[in-house]
Amino acid sequence: MRRPKSHNENILNYLLGKGRRTSSSSNASYLILYAFLYKYMSDRLKNHLLHEFSGSGDDLEFFYFTAEDEIKDIALKDLGYFFESYDAYIDQFAADKFVDDFFDPSFLMRLKENIIFSKDNPFEEYFSTIIETVERQTKFYQMSYDEGEVMLISNFLSSISKLDISEREFPFQKVYEMISSSRQIRLSPTPNYITQILERIIISCERDVASIYDPFLRDASNLLKVSKQFPGSKIYAKEEDELYYFYSLIRAFINGCDFADISFKRESAIESMAFDEELFDVIVSKIPNSFRHAPDSYRNQNLEAPNPNKVDIKEQLISQFDLSSLDGDEELLNALSVFEKKVEAVEKSNIINFNEEYESLIDSEFLFLINMINCLKEDGTMAVSLSQNFLFKNSLTKLRKFLTYENNYIDTVISLPEVGRLVRPEVIIVFRKNRNRGDILFIDVSKDYGAIPARIRIPGAFRNNLVFDDKTLDRIIDVFVNRKRVDRFSEVISISDLEKNEFSLAVSRYVDTYEGKFIRLEDLESRKRDIDSKMDELSDKISFMMDDLNLR
């Protein structure tokens, strides 16, 4: 018997069906994602206020007329924001404006003009960024959409306004995540199996985590999953792509993240990995297989060495030697800037010394990987997924030698299954500083794993999203924590053995998963001699018979 679909699931199916039949311009994505934020903020506020006055028997509109100051104080204190007009609630707007599926541009302005935030609410700045982005990307004051696109946007916004943010069977947050991979949004979600392993690895490290950093935020799956396991930790992220950044800000808010603990920046981590001189307990990320403007980004990389105790040398010198009267002297300031850069260069060389053998790494496309490690605390852990080409690409041999033989940073390499012919195979690599081991653990999950079917199958959603079962995850973490050697699954290899293989990190080179029978070379040669002998004997018989029959 088929399970009946929930309210939210029915709406999601409707939206995905609409999206398959009608395409929209890319900037309509921002309006659709913004509608989820509007819906969540609206219903969260309404539900909270109704709960506070649940015994009165009156509706919310009544309190706006009779006790607006009281409900305003409650909302600002408990939630950090308040709608100054009852008409600003999304269900009220939908009832007034979505007549005959007509999209009204005032949809955006209604929330912007009626929301206020509590003093020092950290989300206010991000909210302003969201509004500014929607206005710019949708060319709000022009609204140049054709009739079909207006109908599609109207259908989406009207349907989103009917979602239930409190539903447990198919949560509102899940609808938001799944709609992101539709034709209307065009985001590529982080595969579940990658997030599952990264999350379990970080948890297994059994240490206090005060700070987590994801320099390639994308859809925020990894950061939100890991940070959820460490309440109160500070989370940091960078994302260059504007749509992913926009999506992730909203996702963090509707998932209840405390923006007092969040620092997100929209910038390229390739060109600038360091985050305000911070060092982190955990770095977790899915490194993209390709980057926007890749050649330019790679060329713009510089070696970075964050220093939490860094002082402003220029300011110190001016203060120490009472040079404040010369503060406007351009020649002096230029000289101090040159001096400051030289000091920074010396500090970097003290942290990483590229001798002649490794000088070429300065121009490596993967220099950012070294910068990521430099952002770790001395006892920190970094777990990343990246293209398996990193393991054996000839041009990266020097980098792999630097990370293993020279610095002993790489702790574990895990190969992952190939999921779908259009999805590039990836690996997970765990890095640690100050390791006291001289080996690397290799785990091969590419073939030996168990998966669970999707609890809810949605047509048109991301199909190649493998989900590992608990047995597989427990096995991986057991091997990872205890560094077990398991036949055809894992192996521990000394770094000296890597040198014999030219520092290849290909898991298949060290973990033998071959299931057929092996044949000794000596036995093969013996069999060949027997076959050759029988062939000679048969050839002689045929020749004799042909001679006897005079057939030559």
C-alpha positions in Angstrom: 0.0 0.0 0.0 1.5 3.3 -1.0 2.1 5.9 1.7 -0.2 8.9 1.4 1.7 12.1 0.5 1.9 14.9 3.1 0.7 18.5 2.5 4.2 19.8 1.9 5.2 16.9 -0.3 2.1 17.4 -2.6 3.1 21.1 -3.0 6.7 20.1 -3.8 5.5 17.6 -6.5 3.3 20.3 -8.0 6.2 22.8 -8.1 8.6 20.3 -9.6 6.0 19.3 -12.2 5.4 23.0 -13.1 9.1 23.5 -13.3 9.6 20.7 -15.8 7.0 22.0 -18.2 8.1 25.7 -18.1 11.6 27.1 -17.9 12.4 30.5 -16.4 15.3 33.0 -16.6 18.1 32.4 -14.1 17.3 35.6 -12.1 13.8 34.3 -11.2 15.7 31.8 -9.0 16.3 34.6 -6.5 12.6 35.5 -6.2 11.7 31.8 -5.6 14.3 31.3 -2.9 13.4 34.7 -1.3 9.8 33.5 -1.1 10.9 30.7 1.2 12.6 33.2 3.5 9.5 35.4 3.5 7.2 32.4 4.2 9.4 31.2 7.1 9.8 34.6 8.7 6.1 35.3 8.4 4.8 32.0 9.8 7.4 31.8 12.5 6.5 35.2 13.8 2.7 34.6 13.5 3.0 31.1 15.2 5.0 32.5 18.0 2.7 35.4 18.7 -0.4 33.2 18.6 1.2 30.8 21.0 2.0 33.7 23.4 -1.7 34.7 23.4 -3.2 31.3 22.9 -5.7 31.6 25.8 -7.3 34.9 24.7 -9.4 33.5 21.9 -8.6 36.5 19.6 -6.8 36.4 16.3 -3.5 38.1 15.5 -5.1 41.0 13.5 -7.0 41.9 16.7 -3.7 42.2 18.6 -2.3 44.5 15.9 -5.1 46.9 16.6 -5.2 46.6 20.4 -1.8 45.6 21.6 0.7 46.3 18.9 3.4 47.7 21.3 3.1 44.6 23.5 3.4 42.0 20.7 6.2 44.1 19.1 8.3 43.9 22.3 7.7 40.2 22.6 8.7 39.5 19.0 11.8 41.7 19.1 12.9 40.1 22.4 12.2 36.4 21.4 12.7 36.4 17.6 14.7 39.5 16.9 12.3 40.9 14.3 8.8 42.1 13.9 6.3 43.0 11.1 4.9 46.5 11.6 1.8 45.8 9.6 -0.5 42.8 9.7 -0.9 43.0 5.9 2.8 42.2 5.6 2.2 38.5 6.5 2.6 36.3 3.5 -0.8 34.6 3.7 -2.4 38.1 3.9 -0.4 39.3 0.9 -1.3 36.1 -1.1 -5.0 36.5 -0.4 -4.9 40.1 -1.5 -2.6 39.9 -4.5 -2.5 36.4 -6.1 -5.8 36.8 -7.9 -5.9 34.7 -11.1 -2.2 33.8 -10.7 -1.1 37.4 -11.2 2.3 38.2 -9.9 2.4 41.6 -8.1 5.9 43.2 -7.9 5.1 44.6 -4.5 5.8 41.1 -3.2 9.4 42.1 -2.5 8.6 45.5 -1.1 6.0 44.3 1.3 8.5 42.6 3.6 11.3 45.1 3.1 9.1 48.1 4.1 7.4 46.4 7.1 10.1 44.5 8.9 12.1 45.9 11.8 14.9 44.1 13.7 16.0 44.3 17.3 19.1 46.3 18.2 22.3 44.5 17.1 20.5 41.6 15.5 23.3 40.0 13.5 21.0 38.7 10.8 19.9 42.3 9.8 23.0 42.8 7.8 22.6 39.5 5.9 18.9 40.3 5.4 19.9 43.6 3.7 22.3 41.7 1.5 19.4 39.3 0.5 17.1 42.2 -0.4 19.7 44.0 -2.3 20.6 40.9 -4.3 17.0 40.2 -5.2 16.4 43.8 -6.3 19.5 43.7 -8.5 19.3 40.2 -9.9 15.6 40.5 -10.8 15.9 44.0 -12.1 13.1 44.8 -9.7 12.2 48.2 -10.9 11.9 46.9 -14.5 10.4 43.4 -13.9 10.9 42.4 -17.6 9.4 38.9 -17.6 7.3 37.5 -20.4 3.7 36.3 -19.7 4.7 32.6 -19.3 7.4 33.4 -16.9 5.1 35.7 -14.8 2.6 32.8 -14.6 5.3 30.4 -13.5 6.7 32.8 -10.8 3.1 33.5 -9.6 2.5 29.7 -9.3 5.7 29.2 -7.3 5.1 32.1 -5.0 1.5 31.3 -4.4 2.3 27.6 -3.7 5.2 28.4 -1.4 2.9 30.7 0.6 0.8 27.6 1.3 3.6 25.4 2.8 3.5 24.4 6.4 6.7 25.4 8.2 5.8 23.2 11.2 5.2 19.9 9.3 7.3 17.0 10.5 6.6 14.4 8.0 8.1 16.4 5.1 9.8 19.5 6.7 9.7 22.9 5.1 13.5 22.9 5.1 13.5 19.7 3.1 11.2 21.3 0.5 13.7 24.2 0.2 16.6 21.9 -0.2 14.9 19.8 -2.9 13.6 22.7 -4.9 17.2 23.9 -5.2 18.0 21.2 -7.7 15.0 21.9 -9.9 15.2 23.5 -13.4 14.1 26.8 -11.8 17.0 27.1 -9.4 19.8 25.0 -11.1 22.0 24.4 -8.1 24.0 21.2 -7.6 23.4 19.8 -4.1 26.3 18.2 -2.2 25.8 14.4 -2.4 24.5 12.9 0.8 27.2 10.2 0.9 29.9 12.8 1.0 28.3 14.8 3.7 27.6 11.6 5.7 31.3 10.6 5.8 32.6 14.1 6.4 30.2 14.6 9.3 31.0 11.2 11.0 34.8 11.7 10.6 34.7 15.1 12.4 32.5 13.7 15.2 34.8 10.7 15.7 37.7 13.0 16.4 36.3 13.4 20.0 37.5 16.8 20.8 36.1 20.2 21.7 35.3 22.2 18.6 35.0 26.0 19.0 35.4 27.0 15.3 34.5 25.4 11.9 35.4 26.8 8.5 34.1 25.9 5.0 36.0 27.9 2.4 33.9 26.4 -0.4 30.4 26.8 1.1 28.3 25.9 -2.0 24.9 24.7 -0.7 26.1 24.8 3.0 25.3 21.0 3.5 28.7 20.1 5.0 28.9 23.2 7.3 25.4 22.9 8.6 25.6 19.2 9.3 28.9 19.4 11.1 28.1 22.5 13.1 24.9 21.0 14.3 27.0 18.4 16.2 28.9 21.2 18.0 26.3 23.7 19.4 27.8 27.1 20.2 30.7 26.7 17.9 31.6 29.6 15.6 31.1 28.9 11.9 32.9 30.6 9.1 32.5 30.3 5.3 33.3 31.8 2.0 31.5 31.4 -1.3 32.2 33.2 -4.6 29.1 32.2 -6.5 26.3 34.7 -5.8 23.3 32.3 -6.2 24.9 29.6 -3.9 25.8 32.4 -1.3 22.2 33.7 -1.5 20.7 30.2 -1.1 23.0 29.3 1.8 22.2 32.4 3.8 18.5 31.6 3.6 19.1 27.9 4.3 21.1 28.8 7.5 18.3 31.1 8.7 15.4 28.7 8.1 17.4 25.9 9.8 17.6 27.9 13.0 21.3 28.9 13.0 22.3 31.6 15.4 23.8 34.3 13.2 25.7 35.6 16.2 27.9 32.6 15.7 28.1 33.0 11.8 30.5 34.8 9.6 29.9 34.4 5.9 31.8 36.2 3.1 31.1 36.3 -0.5 34.5 36.0 -2.0 36.9 33.6 -3.6 38.8 31.3 -1.2 41.1 30.4 -4.0 42.4 33.9 -4.2 42.2 34.5 -0.4 41.9 31.5 1.9 42.6 33.2 5.2 39.6 34.5 7.2 40.5 37.5 9.3 43.7 35.9 10.6 41.6 33.1 12.3 42.8 29.6 12.9 40.2 26.8 13.1 39.6 23.6 15.0 37.9 22.0 12.0 37.9 22.7 8.3 35.4 20.7 6.3 34.6 21.2 2.6 33.7 19.8 -0.7 36.3 21.3 -3.0 34.7 22.0 -6.4 36.0 20.1 -9.4 36.3 23.3 -11.3 36.2 27.0 -10.5 34.8 30.1 -12.2 37.6 32.0 -14.0 39.9 29.2 -13.0 43.1 30.3 -14.9 42.9 33.8 -13.4 42.0 32.4 -9.9 45.0 30.1 -9.9 47.3 32.8 -11.0 46.1 35.1 -8.2 46.9 32.6 -5.5 49.5 33.6 -2.9 51.0 31.7 0.0 49.0 32.6 3.2 49.8 32.1 6.8 47.1 33.4 9.2 48.4 34.8 12.4 45.8 35.4 15.2 48.4 37.4 17.2 49.2 39.7 14.3 49.7 43.3 15.2 49.4 46.4 12.9 53.1 47.1 12.4 52.5 50.4 10.8 50.3 51.6 13.6 52.8 50.3 16.2 55.7 52.1 14.7 53.8 55.4 14.4 52.7 55.1 18.0 56.1 53.9 19.4 58.2 56.6 17.8 55.6 59.3 18.1 55.2 59.7 14.3 51.6 60.8 14.5 52.4 64.3 13.2 53.8 62.6 10.1 50.7 60.4 9.6 49.8 62.2 6.4 53.4 61.9 4.9 52.8 59.8 1.8 56.5 58.9 1.5 56.7 57.6 5.1 53.5 55.6 4.8 54.7 54.0 1.6 58.0 53.1 3.3 56.1 51.6 6.3 53.9 49.6 3.9 57.0 48.1 2.2 58.5 47.2 5.5 55.2 45.6 6.7 55.1 43.4 3.6 58.7 42.3 4.1 57.9 41.3 7.7 54.9 39.3 6.5 57.0 37.5 4.0 59.5 36.5 6.7 56.7 35.3 8.9 55.3 33.2 6.0 58.8 31.7 5.3 59.1 30.7 8.9 55.9 28.7 8.7 56.5 27.1 5.3 59.9 27.0 3.7 59.8 26.1 0.0 63.3 25.0 -0.7 64.6 24.5 -4.3 62.8 21.2 -4.8 59.4 22.7 -3.9 59.7 26.2 -5.3 57.4 25.3 -8.2 54.5 24.8 -5.7 54.1 28.6 -5.5 52.6 28.3 -9.0 50.6 25.1 -8.3 46.9 25.1 -9.1 46.5 23.4 -5.6 48.4 26.0 -3.6 45.1 26.8 -1.9 45.3 23.3 -0.3 48.4 24.3 1.5 46.7 27.6 2.5 43.8 25.6 3.9 46.1 23.5 6.1 47.8 26.8 7.3 44.3 27.9 8.5 44.2 24.9 10.9 45.1 25.1 14.6 48.0 22.9 15.5 45.7 20.2 16.8 43.0 20.8 14.2 41.4 18.4 11.7 40.6 19.0 8.0 38.4 16.7 6.0 37.7 17.5 2.4 36.3 15.8 -0.7 38.0 16.5 -4.0 38.5 15.0 -7.5 40.3 11.6 -7.4 42.7 13.1 -10.1 44.6 14.6 -7.2 45.7 11.2 -6.1 47.8 10.3 -9.2 48.0 13.3 -11.5 51.7 13.5 -12.6 51.9 17.3 -12.3 50.9 17.1 -8.6 53.6 14.6 -7.6 55.7 17.3 -5.9 52.7 18.6 -4.0 51.8 15.1 -2.8 55.4 14.6 -1.7 55.3 17.9 0.2 52.1 17.0 2.0 53.3 13.4 2.9 57.0 12.9 3.0 58.0 16.5 3.8 55.2 17.5 6.3 53.2 14.3 7.2 49.9 16.1 6.8 47.8 13.4 5.2 46.2 11.0 7.6 43.6 9.1 5.6 42.5 8.7 2.0 39.0 7.3 1.3 37.8 6.4 -2.2 34.1 6.8 -2.9 31.7 5.1 -5.3 31.1 6.3 -8.8 27.5 7.6 -8.8 26.1 8.2 -12.2 28.1 8.6 -15.4 28.0 12.4 -15.3 29.3 12.6 -11.7 33.1 12.6 -11.4 34.5 10.1 -8.9 35.8 11.8 -5.7 37.8 10.9 -2.7 37.8 12.1 0.9 41.2 13.1 2.4 41.8 13.8 6.1 44.6 16.1 7.0 46.1 16.7 10.5 49.0 18.8 11.7 51.7 17.5 14.1 50.9 13.9 13.4 53.1 11.4 15.3 52.5 8.5 12.8 54.6 7.7 9.8 51.8 6.0 7.8 48.6 6.7 5.9 45.3 4.8 6.1 43.7 3.9 2.8 40.0 2.9 2.7 38.2 1.7 -0.4 34.4 2.3 -0.3 34.1 2.4 -4.1 32.5 -1.1 -4.3 31.9 -2.6 -0.8 29.1 -0.5 0.7 25.4 -0.7 1.5 22.8 2.0 0.6 19.3 2.8 1.7 16.5 3.8 -0.7 15.3 7.4 -0.6 12.5 7.7 1.9 10.6 9.9 -0.5 11.1 9.8 -4.2 10.5 13.1 -6.0 10.3 13.2 -9.8 12.7 15.6 -11.3 14.9 15.9 -8.1 18.5 15.0 -7.9 18.6 11.3 -8.7 22.3 10.4 -8.3 22.3 11.0 -4.5 23.5 7.9 -2.9 22.8 7.5 0.8 25.0 5.1 2.8 23.3 2.8 5.4 24.4 2.9 9.0 26.3 -0.4 8.8 28.6 1.1 6.1 29.1 4.3 8.0 29.9 2.4 11.2 32.4 0.2 9.4 34.2 3.2 7.8 34.5 5.1 11.1 35.6 1.9 13.0 38.4 1.4 10.5 39.2 5.1 10.6 39.4 5.5 14.3 41.2 2.2 15.0 43.3 2.2 11.8 42.4 -1.3 11.0 43.6 -3.4 8.1 40.6 -5.2 6.6 41.0 -7.5 3.6 39.9 -5.9 0.4 38.7 -2.8 2.3 41.5 -1.0 4.0 45.3 -0.9 4.4 47.9 1.1 6.4 50.9 2.1 4.3 54.1 3.6 5.5 55.2 6.9 3.9 58.4 5.3 2.9 56.4 2.9 0.7 54.7 5.9 -1.0 58.1 7.0 -2.2 58.5 3.7 -4.0 55.3 4.5 -5.9 56.3 8.1 -6.8 54.0 9.4 -4.0 50.8 8.1 -5.8 47.9 8.1 -3.4 45.6 6.0 -5.6 43.7 3.8 -3.2 43.5 0.9 -5.7 47.3 0.8 -5.6 47.3 -0.1 -1.9 44.0 -1.8 -1.2 43.6 -4.9 -3.3 39.9 -5.5 -4.1 40.4 -8.1 -6.9 38.0 -11.0 -6.4 39.2 -13.5 -9.1 41.8 -16.3 -8.7 45.4 -15.4 -9.1 47.7 -17.5 -11.4 51.4 -17.9 -10.7 53.6 -16.9 -13.6 55.5 -20.2 -13.4 52.2 -22.1 -13.7 51.2 -20.0 -16.7 54.6 -20.7 -18.4 54.2 -24.4 -17.7 50.8 -24.5 -19.3 52.0 -22.6 -22.3 54.8 -25.2 -22.8 52.3 -28.1 -22.6 50.0 -26.4 -25.1 52.9 -25.6 -27.5 54.0 -29.3 -27.3 50.5 -30.6 -28.1 50.3 -28.1 -31.0 53.6 -29.4 -32.4 52.4 -33.0 -32.0 49.0 -32.2 -33.7 50.8 -30.4 -36.5 53.0 -33.4 -37.2 50.0 -35.7 -37.3 48.2 -33.5 -39.8 51.3 -33.3 -42.0 51.6 -37.1 -42.0 47.9 -37.6 -43.0 48.2 -35.0 -45.8 51.3 -36.8 -47.1 49.6 -40.2 -46.9 46.6 -38.8 -48.9 48.9 -37.0 -51.3 47.1 -33.7 -50.7 50.1 -31.5 -50.9 
